[in-house]
């Protein structure tokens, strides 16, 4: 290969020299021919100048002859010849002037022109004038001779000038001929020398060609062998590259080539796929790589890279990268610095692989190892602290492991039993049975309640209950044995206690019946007490509200406010006592439903905001949109109690916050009510939910009955929930409630279960007149209603103190509305309602129940019987008037409580 290149190089040089010589020869030849052509052109030019000078001389002779002939003979035929000769002289002179380029010839030509003009003036014109002068028609020969002699002098000068011009042109012609001869000689010499040199060089090249061809033939054979060897090497290299590409594809590794000077990198498609790009990015460099590295790993990776460059060592690293979708992946990379030549820039070539799965597996393996260590630790603890005997037994029936409980149960320490056959400890009477069960366990059937007796180290028999299972893979029987001595003894005691228990059950049944009768009597008493207390309270609060509407003095108004305040406090106390009684008797009916906790809390806070605003206390509702399974009315009662307490016991300008808490069990919802008051001491927290326990509220001037938290606790418990409290003295108190969670109900169910909006207070038309019948046996209550209705001119009131009399008035007057008390002296109010609804004349008259009995079942029962509304005593006058107006204006059932 080297020989061929050298040969080609030599021939290139030889042919280049040969071509250069030929170019020089051709150029010289062309130059010589160009100069010869130029010399020939000048020769032709000189001949043209000579021709023109001969033409000028001929025209000069013709002019002379014409002028002299005309002058001598007077024949006018000489004149055209003269004129033609003058024209030829001008033409020849102009042509010669255009051809002459030599400065000396040009000067001669200018002299010729002056001479010719002078001759024409001295000779030609006088000769013509002699013949044409009318004053001298007969010219004398002497005059002609005189002019001729004078003209001859000028003609000779002209002819001499023409001869000088011809001589000058002949000199130039001779000089140019000599130069052309020299050029011809030089051109011939160049052609001969160049041809000889070219022939010699060609011969030399041919000799070299034949010599090199021989050497080339020899080298071609060697080259063919080298080509064959290289072909085999290239095939092996291709196979190696294909194998490497296949390995890279199978191993899911990407490769890269980084220019350490520019930091630009070439890489494979798999490289970019590892970094989260399905298609290759248009550019990649080291800075882009660092941007993909997790911020926590970036500094470590960069330090390792800089160290590898500084020491020309391998760069081996593992790190996390962040894809464009923010997902985190693990990669492993390895690169090596190298430089192919002294002038080449340093590069680093390496590979990268996604090791996310391996890292996850390592993490899982580590977690499993930790759990295994923990399980082993727990296993040791179980073996150490278990009260039952835990042991493993091999296929030969010997103990492999025994827990520490063996010493307490059998009197043997663990190490005393390891390697010992377990059958040696079995009571002789139970050996056969134990062997049968052991054979079944070894056959693959486990046992859970096998009983036998073991012999204690002190010789006592210990009854045992065994659970055992055989592991074929481990060749081990896993066993747990419990000492049932105490159970056996308790079984004997239990037999003796069963009779006693039966007798106790009979006593308990009798006591339960007595308790039920007592609860019934208590409920009857509370119901009667509620009615007896509500009846006078109705009059007290009713007339108090009427007095409040009057124009009173400040002292009187303060007294009325105290009356209403005390009456409402007593009414609240009666209601809460009834609630506790209903809860204790199990008569409180709940209607669990999905309740939107945040909305109910907001509704409750809305009711209490005016009270809170008086003390500049802010509400903050941070409850989300979760639902709880609860009775909405009772949950609202709990919220009212907790939030009102948070307002009462808060500081001026404080905060009441409702937040979501972390439930103790899944599937439950927890909310917390926190205030910023003075807090509760730990001793007070224990007594907080006791009935009538108000701690130091009375001293602080905070109103309340002391049983609100008791009712809240029992209501929460009835709704399958829990309630609790924690407090920090000086910072505030937090009450928490935890209830079962519920799913968001359908919209239709929400509308159906949504609380009914309060009735709007509307005034009756001024010109309408309505007849109202009131059945009531209590005179104060009658007077109260009369006073209330007297404020409305459109109302006419009829009253009856007995049920039968009321029925008669209803049939007779067909009132627009009937107000009915339940406890009438002759017949009960519900019987009156039944008669009203049974008779056609009174069937459509709306009936409003006014009663001190506020039990929910009672209200529900009478509404189902046909009552339009049920109002409890003591009456809320505004609500009573609103229900009255709504019922009369709408003309249909107007439900309210």
Secondary structure, 3 states (H helix, E strand, C coil): CHHHHHHHHHHHHHHHHHHHHHHHHHHHHHHHHHHHHHHHHHHHHHHHHHHHHHHHHHHHHHHHHHHHHHHHHCCCHHHHHHHHHHHHHHHHHHHHHHHCCCHHHHHHHHHHHHHHHHHHHHHHHHHHHHHHCHHHCCCCHHHHHHHHHHHHHHHHHHHHHHHHHHHHHHHHHHHHHHHHHHHHHHHHHHHHHHHHHHHHHHHHHHHHHHHHHHHHHHHHHHHHHHHHHHHHHHHHHHHHHHHHHHHHHHCCEEEEEEECCCCEEEECHHHHHHCCCCCCCCCCEHHHHHHHECHHHHHHHHHHHHHHHHHCCCEEEEEEEECCCCCEEEEEEEEEEECCCCCCCCEEEEEEEECHHHHHHHHHHHHHHHHHHHHHHHHHHHHHHCCCEEEEEECCCEEEEECCHHHHHHCCCHHHHECCEHHHHECHHHHHHHHHHHHHHHCCCCEEEEEEEEECCCCCEEEEEEEEEEECCCCEEEEEEEECHHHHHHHHHHHHHHHHHHHHHHHHHHHHHHHHHHHHHHHHHHHHHHHHHHHHHHHHHHHHHHHHHCCCCHHHHHHHHHHHHHHHHHHHHHHHHHHHHHHHHCCCCCCCEEEEHHHHHHHHHHHHHHHHHHCCCEEEECCCCCEEEECHHHHHHHHHHHHHHHHHCCCCCCEEEEEEECCCCCCEEEEEEEECCCCCCHHHHCCCCCCCCCCCHHHHCCCCCCCHHHHHHHHHHHCCCEEEEEEECCCEEEEEEEEEEECCCCHHHHHHHCCCCCCCCCCCCCCCCEEEEEECCCHHHHHHHHHHHHCCCCEEEEEECCHHHHHHHHHHHCCCEEEECCCCCCCCHHHHHHHHHHCCCCCCCEEEEEECCCCHHHHHHHHHHCCCEEEECCCCHHHHHHHHHHHHHHCCCCCCC
